[in-house]
Amino acid sequence: MTTGFKKQPKGFATKAIHAGQNPLQWSSKSIVPPIYLSTTYKQDGPGEYESYDYSRSGNPTRTVLEKCLAALDGAEYGLAFASGLGATTAIFSLLNAGDHLVVGDDVYGGTSRLIRQIMSRLGIEHTFVDATDLAAVGSAIQANTKLVWVESPTNPLMKVVDIIKISQICNKNKVLLAVDNTFLTPYFQRPLELGADMVCYSLTKYMNGHSDVVMGAIILNSEDLYNRLKFLQNSMGIVPSPFDCYQVNRGLKTLHIRMELHQKNSIAVAKFLEGHPFVEKVMHPALPSHPQHQIALKQTYGYSGVFSFYIKGGLEQSKAFLQNLKIIALAESLGGYESLAELPEVMTHASIPEEIRKKLGINAALIRLSIGLEDIDDLIQDVENALSKAMNL
Ligand SMILES: *Cc1c(COP(=O)(O)O)cnc(C)c1O
């Protein structure tokens, strides 16, 4: 399929399958990395050990995953956390009381809640800004700003942020840039290549890909930041379980194949919706109708399965659509092999204050889809049928 995106360099799949997995690191020469459940490790003498002393501080199964994750972003370091928000918490904890943070205004609801309701209570100031407006990002940076946090595409409005340009603004102001890359994964976008300092993931989504693990990660190249974040990972206790690390590591083995099909299926559904009389507007970065389509082509290798659209009408029509879907399940989250649909206003983004939701355009007609790996004809038929039920209310 020709999509016009940047061409993916060779080697991604081999890294996903082999990076960090060398069988010779285990005495058993096990091809599949073992799950180390032990919480503690025998020491050679008091305080004398090679790699591991206690499993919060480090665990061999987690190390395998962290090495593989780092390789996929072409980076030096990876750190796995108990959840995407756990990883986000660690990054925000690099800041001190009195520091200031600039955040894209259209970020994951939980990120927004963490900033507004917890970090602000700890004395960390913030400014929300439309990150597609570069002048606004520049002028939001203050003398005490330490970090700029963006998602691209944003959630749930799918605005594409020019990461290269934002990183230039950050560099000029000596401010760190963190990018939440959950929606695209390193297969489609590698923010460190675009100038970001840290990449944050909810591994819960595409990276694990099977909707059965909650986990997060931070990927980066700076040794200093890595040491500070590793200290926070251990000191704050935001670590994942060895079994979950095993699961995510296994999920990564098929990431490239899954993402190609998510892309293909989501473009097909988006095109169908775009041509449907009961659809007001489709927001899909791979479609030429998307306002930042050219930026998407410039900075990414492709697009995933999640996108949004406005149905004609309001809550009644959205509800009828969502409740008449038969294959696509009405549920939060995204990035699994199965297709999901949701209403951000009352589900994923309900914790955002109403006046902000209104300003952004998160209303009862906005529906977010996570297109999975089912047969495309079945998905389109499902959407078509649910739309006709909503139309004929
Ligand atoms: C889900 C999600 C998160 C939070 O991750 P959890 O694993 O649920 O804690 C953060 N950012 C984005 C973009 C997400 O979709």
The ligand as an ORCA input file, in Angstrom:
! r2SCAN-3c Opt
* xyz 0 1
  C      -3.517      4.813     27.798
  C      -2.646      5.992     27.584
  C      -1.828      6.480     28.614
  C      -1.846      5.891     30.007
  O      -1.344      4.612     30.017
  P      -1.772      3.503     31.116
  O      -0.962      2.336     30.705
  O      -3.247      3.310     30.990
  O      -1.387      4.068     32.436
  C      -1.011      7.555     28.327
  N      -0.995      8.141     27.123
  C      -1.769      7.691     26.109
  C      -1.706      8.383     24.793
  C      -2.614      6.618     26.314
  O      -3.397      6.198     25.300
*
